[in-house]
């Protein structure tokens, strides 16, 4: 018998995507929803609390509004989410009731993770729902969100919820069996990556993007969600949503799908917030020397190492920091507007202050406001 990967989690966050909940007729797959609910009920019976993060509202709304494909217009997408969310939560309520369980809907946006007051309130609500024996069912508030619906995905949302609640496991259910070295839909004998201890190793793999017109995540978003989880001292597993008994088996530590091993120490909450909760408003390009200093020595970013800037960000915004190859190496809170940063790029701190005033002698990103994403 194979060795169990980890002890049974006290709290698990389970995410299921649109492509795993949509039936051949384009409607919600009621049988698949029942399977997900049965798995969560089994987990509850084995003393594991579960938070469910479920996509599917837009997919459900598309059919109810007679769309034959996912629209690109934001208003239509939000209308589909509005109509579909009711159908989705009703389906979950009906099936949880079969097990004598109740579920509570929780709709979140990025602001619920960025605003400390809203963050603490959301966390308190989650904990109360769990204490009362309810199963929280989470989705993005697509009806009022814009960036989240256009660019976001529930993989990332699930990872942030797992971090917020200090969960032990993040289970990302997918339409494939895990992370493969190459796309298994194009290479049938592709090898499954069983275990990932070093997320930087993934740069060597060909990770695909969105897999279907209904889903908005793809394997790349699952890898990024796993990164958030492991930095939060939380294991992550990517597995096939339609594998029999996938939820109880994964929670029991069975070797199913791809396991991303949790780091032993949790990254402090503020750095997780800077690195993953905030949307970046632009990119700062740095030279090779600055990239090495950031990654190896954990220094602040100075103007002398900056080679350019993209976007229209302002002081205090989150920005992505990329090396000369365009590879993302860090995120941080920038101290300059984009136009000012372009003026001082490549200058030493002394030169910038002498040319434009003392206010330009600051770091571009202070090391306390910076999160390095590679090693």
N, C-alpha and C positions, 0 to 999 in steps of 0.2 A: 504494500500500500504506500502511495506517495506521501511524503512528509507534508504536513499542513503548512501553508505559507505564513499564517499569522493566527493569533488567538481570535476567538469570536469577538467582533466589535461590540462595544457598548452602544455606540450610535453610528449609523451608516446613512450616507446620502446616496440615494439611487436616482440616476437620471436616465430617462428613456426619451428617444428622439422621435421626430415626426415620421421619418421613414419606417420606423419600427412599429408605428401605431396606425399606419394607413393601409387599408385593405385593398385588394385588387380592383374594387369598384370605386375607389377614390374616397370612400367614407371611412370613418373611424372603424378600426378592426376591433369589434366588441370582444371577440374571443381572445385577442392579444391583451386587451385591457384586463380581462379576467385573469389571465395568466400572471400579469404583473401584480395584481392585487393579491392573488393566491400566494405568490412568493413573499410579498411583504407581510401577509398574515402569518405565514410560517415563520418568518424572522421574528415577528412580535411574540409568537408562542415560544421561541427559543431565547427570549430575554434580550433581543436587540431592538432598540428603538430605531425607526426609519423615518427619514424625511424624503419624500418623493418629489423630484423635479421633473416635470412632464411638459414636453412640447406637444404639439398637436392642435392647438386652438386655431391657428391659421389654416391648417390642412382641413380641419372639420368645417370651418367657415367657407372655404372655397366651394365645397360641394353644396352646402346649404344656400349659397348665393349664386349657384349655377355657373361658377367660373370653370373653364375647362383647363386652365393652367394657372400657376402662381403669377399674379400681376406684379409689375414693377412699380406701379404708382403707390405712393405711401398711403394715401387716403383709402384706397381699395384694400391694401394689406391690413390697415388698422380696422377697417370695417369687417373684414373676414375674421380678424382676431376677436372683435366684439361679439359677433354672432357665434363663433365657434367655441369661445371660452365656456359659455353656458352648457353647451352640449358635452364638452369634455368633462367638466366637473360633475355634471349629472351622472355621467357614465361611471365615474369613480365612486360617487356616493352610493349608487345602487349596488355596486359589487362589494364595496367594503361592508355594507350593511349585511351581506350574506354571512360575514364572519363576526357579526356583532360589533363592528368597528365603525367609528365616524371619522370623517376627514374634514379638514378645514382648508379653504383656499387662501393662499398667500401670494399676492401679486407684487413684484418688486421691480425697481429700476436702479440704474447706477447710483442715483442720488441716495438711495437707501444704504449704500455702502460708503459713500463719500461723506455725508453729513453725520457727524458723531451722534447727534441727538436721535436721528432716524435709525442709525445703525443699532444703537443701544435699545431703542424701542422695538425694532424688528427682532432682535435677539431675545428680548424679554417675551415677546409674543410667541416665538417658536418654543421657548422653554415651557411656557404655560400650556400650550397645546399638547406638548409631549407629556407634561405632568398630569394633564387631564385625560390622557389615554388616546388622544386624537392623532391621526396621521396628517401632518402638514403636506399639502399638495401645492407645489410652487411653480409659478410660471413668470416670465417677464410680463410687465404691464404694457403689453403691446399696443393697447388702445390709446395710451397717452405718450408712450416712449417713441422716440424717433431714431436716434443713433443706435439704440439697442436692437430695434426691429430691422434696421437697414444693414447693420454690420455685426450685430451680436449673435450669440448662440447660447443655448442653455447649458452647454458643456461648461463654459466659463462661469455662468451664473451658479451652476451646481458646485463648482470648485470654491467660489466665494462663500456660498452658504456653508459648505463643509468647514472652511476656515473660520467663519463667524462662530460656528457652534462647537469648534474643536472636535469634530467628528474623528472617528478612528479609521473610517474607510469611505472612499468615494468610488461608487460603482457606476461606470458609464456603459450603458447598454447600447449596442450599435447594431447595424445590419451586416457587420462582418465579425469574425471571431476574435479579433484583437488586432494588434499592430503587426504587420508583415514587413519583411525586408523589401519587398516590391509589391505592387498592387496585385492582389490575388485574383481580381476579375480579369486581369490581362495575362497573368502568369499562374495557371492553376496549381502548379507545384511549389508556389512561393512558401518560404519558411516563416512560421509564426515566431515572433520574438516573445519568448516565454517570460522573461524577467528583465527589467531595466533598473539597474542600480545607479547609472550615471546618465542623466538626461542629456549631457553634452554629446554622448555617443549618437544620439538621434540625428545629429547633423549629417552623419554618414549615410543615413537611410533616405530613400526617396519617399517622402511622405506626401500623400495626395491632398487635394483640396476637397471641395464639396462633392458628395457622391451622388446626389439626386436633386431634382428640381424642388422637392418638398423640403428636404433637409437644408439647413444653413450652416452646419458645422463642419463635417468631414473629419478625417483622421488628424489633420493638423490641429484643429481646435481641441481635440481630445488630448493630444500630447501637451498642449499648452495648459489645459485644465489640470492634467496630471502634475505638471510642474508646480502649479499653485498648491495642489494638495500635498505633495511631498515636502515642499518648503514649510508647510503648516504641520509637519509631523503626522501626516495622514497618508495611509496607503491608498493607492488608486489601482483599479482594475478596469480594463476595457474588455468586454465580452459580448457574445452574440445574444441579442435580446430574445431570439426565438429558440435558443437551446433549452431543452426541458429542464426544469428545476434550476435555472441559472442563478436566480437570486439566493435561495437557501444554500446552494452548493458553494457559491463564491463566498458568502458570509461565513460558511463553515471552514473556509481556508483551503478548499479544494483547488488543485492546479488547473484553473480554467482561464482562458484568455491570456492577456498580457498584464503582468503585475509590475507596477511602478512602486519601488520600495520607499517607504517613508524615511525621511531624514530623522535622526534621533533627536534633534533640537529644532524647535519651532522658530522660524524667522519672526522677529518682532512685528507686532500688528501694523505699526506705521509704515514699515518698509513693504509689507505685503500690500498695503493700501496704495502706496506710491507705485509699486511695480505692477500691480494687476487690477486694482479697482478703478483707477482713473483712466479715462480715454486720453490718449496722447494727442496733442494739438499740432505737432510738427516733428521734424527730424533735425538733429544736430549731427553734422559730419565731423569726424575727428581723424587726425593722422595716426600713423602706426604707433608712434611713440606715446601719444596720449592714450590710445587704446590699451597698450601694454600697462601703462601706469594705473589706469582705472581697474583693469582686471587683476593684475598681479599685486598691486600695492594698495588698492583701495583709496586712491587719492581723490581730491576734488578735481573737477574739470576746469581748466583755465583757458582763457581766450587764445593763448599762444598755440594750443593744440587743436583749435577749431579750424576747419577748412571751409565750412559752409553751413547753411541752414535752409530748410524747406518749411513752408507753412507760414501761417499768420498768427503765431502764438504771442502771448503777452507774458510779462513777468509773473511768476507764480504758477504758470501752466505746467502740466506734465508733458515732457518731450521724450522721444526715442533717441538714443544715441547710437550711431552706427559707425563701424570702422571703414577703412578705405575700400573694402569689398562690398559695402552695403549691408553687412551682417549686423543685426541688432545685438549689441553687447550690454546695454544698460538702459534704464529709464530713470528720470529724475525731474525735480522741480526746478525750472530754469529761472535765473535772476534777471534776465533781460528780455525786452521785446525782440521779436525777430529782426526788425530793421536795425536796432542798436547792436544786436549780436553780429550781424553781417558787417557793420562798420568796424568792429574791433577784432574780428576773426584774424588769427595769426599774429596778433600783437602780444607782447609781454604785458603783464599787469601794470608795470611802471609806465610803459609807452602809452597804453590806453588811458591811464589816469592823467598823464601829462597832456595828451592830445585833446581829451574830451571832458576832463574833470574827474574829481575824486570818486564820484558815483560809479565810474567805469573801472574802478580798481578792484571790484569784487570778483569772486569766482563766478564762472558761468553756471555751474551746478556745484553746490557744496556737498561734500561727501556724506554729510548727515541726511541729505535730501536725495540720495542717489542709491539705486539698487542695481548691482551688477548681475546679469542674467546668464553669464557664461563663466567657465573657469579655465 
